[in-house]
Each structure stands twice: as structure tokens, then as C-alpha cells.
Amino acid sequence: MLKCRRCGTKRLWKLQSGKIRCANCKTSFRPRIGGVYVSQRILKAVIVEFDLEHSTNVILERCAISKYKLLKLLTALRTEMTKDIPNVFSGIVEVDETYVGGKWKNKRLITRKIAQRPKRGRGTLKQPVFGILCRGGQVWAELVAGVEAEDLQPLIERKVIRGSTVCSDGWRAYTGIAMKGYVHRLVDHGKEQYSDHRGSHINGLEGFWGYLKRKLVARGGIRVQRLHLFLGEYVWRYNHRKLPHKQRIKSLFKLLTSVHY
């Protein structure tokens, strides 16, 4: 919610010049998004290019905006996208974890010489990600410190309503979920079991992991400190993938203009 920078009141009105005036102290100022001021015309143009997944260089060529302002806007937009997620899930949900990070062949030569090649899957040194997908609905994902029960089960309790059906693989971190008020169904991937007659599977979430990793590979190198922003972006894109292009633009514009900095 936009507030006056001087007195903090929310009683404001918009002037023809594009500025905002406070009804209390009469201060006039321009609203800032991501710490910078841009006109709505340029902001909409940036959002259109962003929704089409164009690179930063392409957006700079097509929009009259400096690189500094563009990076500030994109950071603010991704930050708001990470917040636009379901609060809780119910019904039949799938839970799973995966790992993201650069390929070994793309590491620096000095790193490959002094370090051992990391193993794949559980036990790797890559960043673990935990996700929850509601059947026929949306997905949520978050970077986690570990993949043991003390790391994952509190997230399930926070995001999934008790009484829901939780589908998982046979990883030990999910043992005991049934004792916490959930119906737990699992498939044993180690025995090449990927589904059963009750519809127990995590194929939907596995599909999202594939989508996420393809997008991250296409993006190229991402700093670890900014990985959560790109994870939030692709979770949002996946959840809104069925919306028309114009509707997604409206949603992104509303997200970005609802919070002023």
C-alpha cells in the first residue's frame, strides 16, 4: 500500500503530472517501484518483454530504460512473484525434493582439478529444493537447507491442510506423515514403481522439476544469492501458464504496482 514519505498517511491522490499528493501534509512525490521511478508506459513495455522471456539485453534494446533501472524493476517483479503463491494446499497433493546447480563440465578448471566430482541425487553438493503440487491446481517450491524429516515435514504441516492425501516417494524424510493427520500414499521408485491403482504418484511434480531445470539451464549461470528469485519466477510462470498473454501482463502489472518502495 502506497504511503506518504513524510507523514505516513494513506490518504493520497494522483495529479495529472503523474505525481502523488498527500492529503495531510500536501507533499507531492513520484511513486517509486523497486527504488526507481519509471513511467507507466515504460513499465508496461518492460512487463510485456519480461512475460515473453526476453533477455535483459533485448529488453534494453526495445525499451527506453537504463540498465540500472531495468535490473531494479526485474528484481522487484521477481520478489513480488515469489509472494504470489497459494497459502495452503488441500485434497491430493504431491511432495518431492530435487537438486539444482551448474553442471560439472561447466565448473572452473581449477575447481575440477582440486575437487572430487559430486555424486548425483541425494548426497550431492547442489542446492536442494522442496516442492508441493496440488493435483489439478498449483505448485509451490522453496530452497531448503536439507532433505531430512526435520527439514521437510514442518513445511508440509505449514502448507498442507491436515486430512489431505500426501503422495510421495519412499524417501525416509516422509516417514511418519500419517501420524500427523495426513493420508500418506507412497510409490517406491527404487523398485521401479511410479504409480498404482489408487492413483498414487508424483508424476505431476516430476514434470514441474523438468520444467524448472530446463528454464534454469536456458537462463545460464545464476548467482546462489539470487536463485530464490528465479525459483519464484518459474513457480509463478508454471502456475499461470494457462492464462492468455494479455491476462498475465495485467497480473504482473498489478503485482508490481500494488507495492511501492
Sequence and secondary structure as in RCSB ss.txt:
>XXXX:A:sequence
MLKCRRCGTKRLWKLQSGKIRCANCKTSFRPRIGGVYVSQRILKAVIVEFDLEHSTNVILERCAISKYKLLKLLT
ALRTEMTKDIPNVFSGIVEVDETYVGGKWKNKRLITRKIAQRPKRGRGTLKQPVFGILCRGGQVWAELVAGVEAE
DLQPLIERKVIRGSTVCSDGWRAYTGIAMKGYVHRLVDHGKEQYSDHRGSHINGLEGFWGYLKRKLVARGGIRVQ
RLHLFLGEYVWRYNHRKLPHKQRIKSLFKLLTSVHY
>XXXX:A:secstr
    TTT    EEE TTS EEETTT  EE   BTTB   HHHHHHHHHHHHTT  HHHHHHHSS  HHHHHHHHH
HHHHHHHH S S B SEEEEEEEEE   GGGS HHHHHHS    SSTT SSEEEEEEEETTS EEEEE S  SHH
HHHHHHHHHB TT EEEEES GGGTTGGGGT EEEEE GGGT    TT    HHHHHHHHHHHHHHHHH    GG
GHHHHHHHHHHHHHTTTS HHHHHHHHHHHHHSS  
